[in-house]
Amino acid sequence: KTSMRSAARAWSLGLRQNQSVRRRQMANLVTIELEIRGMSCTRCAMTVEHALKGVSGVRKATVDLDSEWGMVTAEKWVTEEELVKAVEKAGYEGRIAQRAR
């Protein structure tokens, strides 16, 4: 029983350490939203998503066909211009989303 408790405690400690590492990594990331025009099908959205994921420093990219919206999680050093260029290179119109104020 003692070794099981020790193993559980070690696992719990490792889990907490991993969570703190993830939090530190998240502090170095930004979320950028894009408006994407010209998509007419699911394949189009997949093409744009693939193009965004191909930008160095991008950790996650999702594109929604119906709302013509994309959301990218990337390292802080990734520029908005790089993302827009990736969308345009894929054959679509992209711009940084303007939020209602």
N, C-alpha and C positions, 0 to 999 in steps of 0.2 A: 504494500500500500504506500509506503514511504516513497519508493522509486516512482510510482505512478503519480503521486502528488508533485514530486520534484519535476517530473517530465511535463506535467500540466502547467506548473509554474513557469518553467523554462519556455514552453510554447507560448504561454500568455505574454511573457516578457518579450519574446521575439516578435509577437504580433504587435505589441505596443510600439516597439522600436521601428518596425516596418511602417506603421501608421505615421509616426513622427517624420520618417524619411519622406513619405508621400506628401505630407503637409509642406515640408521644406521645398520639395520639387514643385508643388503647385504654386508656391510663392513666386517662382521664376516663370510662370506661364501667364499668358493673357488670352482672353476670348475676344475674337473679332467677328462681327456679323457683317454679312454681305448681302446685297440685293443682286439677284442673278436673273437676267432676261434672256429669252431666246430658247429656253428649254421647252420641248413639246412632248417628251415621253420619259419614261423611267430610265431608259438607256442614256438619255441626255443628262439626267441628274447624276447617274453613276459616273459618266465621263467627267463631269465637273468635279465630283467628289474625288475621283482618282487624281485629277490634275492638282487639286488642292493638297492632297496627301503627298504628292510628289515634291512639294516645296520643302527644302531643307529647314528643319526646325519645327515643322508641323507635327503635332502629336495626335490630333484627332480632327476629322472634318466630317460634317454631315450636311447634306443638301436636301431640301424639301421642294419637290416639283410643284406642288399645289400653291404654296405660298411664295415661290420664287425666292427662297431665302437660304442662306448658307451660314453655318456657324463653325468657326475654326478655333481650336485650342492649340496654341503654339508658344514656343520660347519667346521671351520678351524682345529679342533682337530681330524677329521676323517682322518685316515691314508690311504695311497694308498694301503698298504698291506691288510688292512681290505676289501677293495673293490675287490682286486684280489682274495682273499680267498673266498669271496661270489660268485664270478663267478665260481671259481673252484668247490666249494661245490655244485653248481647247475649242474655241469657236463660238463663245458666248459673250454676252455683255455683262460685266461685273462692276460693281461700285460698292464702296463702304456704306453700310446702312446708316441712314440718318434717323435718329430717335426723336420721337415727339417730345417737345419740351414744355 
